[in-house]
Amino acid sequence: MNYFEIDGKNLNIKNSIGIIENNIKIKISGKAVKKVIESRNLIEKWINGNEVVYGVNTGFGEFKDVIISPGDIEKLQVIYCILILQVSEISAG
């Protein structure tokens, strides 16, 4: 089976289209997984320290000054993820 390994630097529009058109499975490289975990830990440290982080515990754009309550942060991130997936689907045609 063909796989495309995402390493955090190699994904672009051209190969994204190829992945979709050819139904290629994707996987994340071990190095990329490590970076995701490190980033997650850093964001959790900021949140637990009550730091304000744009788009993580604030709104976006004109709502950048709106602080999201700790109980709603996960909901915001899920909504953001859904928007990204929608953009991906729309761009696929």
Secondary structure, 3 states (H helix, E strand, C coil): CCEEEECCCCCCHHHHHHHHHCCCEEEECHHHHHHHHHHHHHHHHHHHCCCCCCCCCECCHHHCCCECCHHHHHHHHHHHHHHHHHHHHHHHC
